[in-house]
Amino acid sequence: MKFLSVFSRPFTLLFLLMGPLLLIACSVPGPVSSDSAEARAARLGTQWGETIDSRVRTQSLKRLNDTPVAVDVLHYSAAPASSERLRELPLANGRVGLRILRENGTAWPIYRTGGTQRLQGRSGERYTLEYRNYSTKTYEIVATVDGLDVLSGQPGSVRNRGYVLRPGEHLRIKGFRKSGDEVAAFRFASVTDSYAANSAAGSPANVGVIGTAVFELNAPPPATARPCHSGPCAFPNDGNNGQGRYAAPPVYD
């Protein structure tokens, strides 16, 4: 199974390639009723924003199971929320956390009402999906916005490629992927200006949801240098206690 690693300043991200199957964040009923003028005015979508640099490369990793360990949906709109406030949205029994970041790096508040998670956005503002891995396992994050896969722009699917989240690390997904080098920034917008409403693969019926599926990956630990028993040693000190950041000049007798 092929993976692509994403170099998105200042973080390094990864994603894998898989086949199609429709499943994630499709027309899930939102927390705001759509039968009133107030509810319709509060609806938000996500626009295809400005270009952001984000380079990728491939790797090979496999899912341990085709069934995700977690699937969750975060609803968003311009409607105010005042219920239980979450520091972040816990996924996979708290092993992974999701925050939605503003352009200045602070987090948008997330609220939970019953079994529904909500975020109050603001039209025109940019946002980023930030996932944190609190476990010792490696996960794949398949993300959708407004029912569209953030990598392919096609309808959300648990068989689509996803970003890799390694133990103790975090990744930031800043937009829809345009190419191997760039993404189009996520920006809250009106439903009519959303990417889903202006894409052949999307539907305005699905705006207002951010979907996440989490899979556990079979990721072996990084290779380490073999110990030296005899002869010249290429890595005589395989610890992380080097003297200084750069090479020092030689000292001659």
C-alpha positions in Angstrom: 0.0 0.0 0.0 1.6 3.3 -1.1 1.9 6.3 1.1 2.7 9.9 0.4 4.5 12.0 2.9 3.6 15.6 3.1 6.1 18.4 3.9 3.9 21.2 5.2 5.9 23.9 7.0 6.7 23.6 9.8 5.3 20.0 10.2 5.9 16.7 8.3 2.8 14.8 7.3 2.1 11.5 5.6 -0.7 9.9 3.6 -1.4 6.6 1.9 -3.2 5.7 -1.4 -6.3 3.4 -1.5 -9.3 2.6 -3.6 -12.8 4.2 -3.6 -15.8 3.4 -1.4 -18.4 6.0 -0.3 -18.9 6.2 3.4 -17.8 9.3 5.5 -19.7 12.4 6.4 -22.5 12.1 3.8 -25.5 14.2 4.5 -25.5 13.8 8.2 -28.3 15.7 9.9 -26.7 18.8 11.5 -27.5 20.2 14.9 -29.3 23.2 13.4 -32.7 22.6 11.9 -32.9 23.5 8.2 -36.6 24.4 8.2 -36.2 28.0 9.4 -34.8 31.2 7.9 -32.6 31.6 10.9 -31.1 28.1 10.5 -30.6 28.6 6.8 -28.8 31.9 7.4 -26.5 30.2 10.0 -25.3 27.5 7.6 -21.7 27.6 6.5 -19.6 25.7 4.0 -15.9 25.5 3.2 -14.5 27.5 0.3 -11.6 26.5 -2.0 -9.2 29.1 -0.7 -5.8 30.4 -1.5 -2.8 28.2 -2.4 -0.5 27.0 0.4 2.7 25.1 -0.2 2.6 21.4 0.9 5.0 18.9 -0.8 4.4 15.1 -0.7 6.3 11.8 -1.2 5.3 8.2 -1.1 5.9 5.4 1.5 4.5 1.9 1.9 2.4 1.0 5.0 -0.6 -1.2 5.6 -3.8 -1.0 7.7 -4.1 -3.6 10.4 -7.8 -3.8 9.7 -10.1 -2.4 7.0 -12.5 -1.4 9.8 -11.7 2.0 11.3 -11.1 2.1 15.0 -13.1 5.4 15.1 -15.4 7.4 12.9 -16.6 10.8 14.0 -18.3 13.9 12.7 -17.9 17.5 13.8 -20.7 19.9 12.7 -20.1 23.5 12.1 -22.2 26.6 11.3 -22.4 30.3 12.3 -25.0 29.5 15.0 -23.8 30.3 18.6 -23.2 27.4 20.9 -23.1 27.4 24.7 -23.1 23.8 25.9 -20.3 21.7 27.2 -17.0 23.1 25.9 -14.3 20.6 24.8 -10.5 21.3 24.8 -10.4 19.1 21.7 -12.5 16.4 20.1 -11.3 13.0 21.4 -11.1 10.3 18.8 -10.3 6.5 19.2 -11.0 6.6 22.9 -8.9 9.6 23.5 -5.8 8.2 21.7 -6.2 10.9 19.1 -7.3 14.5 19.6 -8.8 16.9 16.9 -8.7 20.7 17.2 -9.7 23.2 14.6 -7.2 26.1 14.5 -7.7 29.7 13.4 -5.3 31.4 11.1 -3.4 32.8 14.2 -3.0 29.3 15.6 -5.5 29.5 18.4 -8.3 26.9 18.6 -11.9 27.4 17.6 -14.2 26.4 20.5 -15.9 22.9 20.1 -19.1 22.2 22.0 -20.9 19.0 22.8 -24.7 18.8 23.0 -25.9 15.3 23.7 -24.1 13.1 21.2 -23.4 16.0 18.7 -20.2 18.0 18.5 -20.5 21.6 17.1 -18.2 24.4 16.1 -19.2 28.0 15.6 -17.3 29.3 12.6 -17.2 32.7 10.9 -17.5 33.3 7.2 -14.3 34.3 5.5 -12.0 33.0 8.2 -9.4 30.3 7.4 -9.0 27.1 9.5 -6.8 24.1 9.9 -7.5 20.5 11.0 -4.9 19.5 13.7 -4.7 15.9 14.9 -2.5 14.8 17.8 -1.5 11.3 18.6 -1.3 10.6 22.3 -0.5 6.9 21.9 2.4 4.6 20.9 0.6 3.4 17.8 0.6 4.8 14.3 -2.7 5.8 12.8 -4.1 6.8 9.4 -6.4 9.8 9.3 -8.9 9.9 6.5 -10.6 13.3 6.6 -13.5 14.9 4.8 -14.9 18.4 4.7 -18.5 18.9 3.5 -18.6 15.3 2.4 -15.5 15.6 0.2 -12.2 13.8 0.7 -9.5 16.4 1.6 -7.0 14.7 -0.7 -8.9 13.8 -3.8 -11.9 16.2 -3.7 -14.1 13.1 -4.3 -17.0 11.9 -2.1 -15.7 10.8 1.3 -14.6 7.2 1.6 -12.9 5.0 4.2 -10.9 3.4 1.3 -9.5 6.7 0.2 -5.9 7.6 1.0 -5.3 9.3 4.4 -2.7 11.1 6.3 -0.4 9.2 8.7 -0.1 10.2 12.3 2.8 8.7 14.1 3.2 8.2 17.9 3.5 11.4 19.9 3.3 13.6 16.8 0.7 15.9 15.4 -0.3 16.9 11.9 -2.0 19.9 10.4 -4.2 19.6 7.3 -4.6 23.1 5.9 -6.7 22.6 2.8 -7.9 20.5 -0.1 -4.9 18.9 -2.0 -4.4 20.5 -5.4 -1.2 18.6 -6.4 1.9 17.0 -4.9 3.1 20.5 -3.9 0.1 22.6 -2.9 -3.3 22.6 -1.1 -6.2 25.1 -1.4 -6.8 26.6 2.1 -9.9 25.8 4.1 -12.0 29.0 4.5 -15.5 29.2 6.0 -17.9 30.6 3.5 -21.6 30.7 2.5 -23.1 27.5 1.2 -23.3 29.0 -2.4 -19.6 29.8 -2.3 -18.5 26.4 -0.9 -16.3 24.0 -2.8 -19.0 21.3 -2.3 -21.6 23.5 -4.0 -19.3 24.3 -6.9 -17.8 20.8 -7.6 -19.2 18.1 -9.7 -18.3 15.6 -6.9 -19.9 17.6 -4.1 -23.4 18.6 -2.9 -24.6 21.6 -1.0 -26.7 19.1 1.1 -23.5 17.9 2.8 -22.0 21.3 3.8 -21.3 21.9 7.5 -19.6 18.6 8.5 -16.0 17.6 9.1 -15.6 13.8 9.1 -12.7 11.8 10.4 -12.0 8.0 10.2 -9.1 6.6 12.2 -7.3 3.4 11.2 -4.4 1.6 13.0 -1.4 1.0 10.7 1.3 -1.6 10.7 4.3 0.7 11.0 7.5 -0.9 12.1 9.8 1.2 14.2 12.5 3.2 12.4 15.7 1.3 11.6 18.6 1.7 14.0 22.3 1.2 13.4 23.6 -2.3 14.0 26.2 -2.4 16.9 29.8 -2.7 15.9 31.6 -5.8 17.1 34.8 -5.6 15.0 36.5 -3.5 12.3 35.7 0.1 11.4 32.3 1.3 12.7 30.1 3.6 10.6 28.0 4.6 13.6 30.2 4.3 16.8 27.7 6.4 18.8 24.1 5.5 18.0 22.7 7.5 20.9 21.4 11.1 20.7 24.1 12.8 22.7 26.3 14.3 20.0 28.7 17.1 20.9 27.3 20.3 19.4 25.1 20.9 16.4 27.8 21.3 13.8 31.2 19.7 13.0 34.1 21.2 15.0 37.4 22.0 13.2 40.3 19.5 13.6 42.9 19.8 16.3 46.4 18.9 15.2 49.4 18.1 17.5 
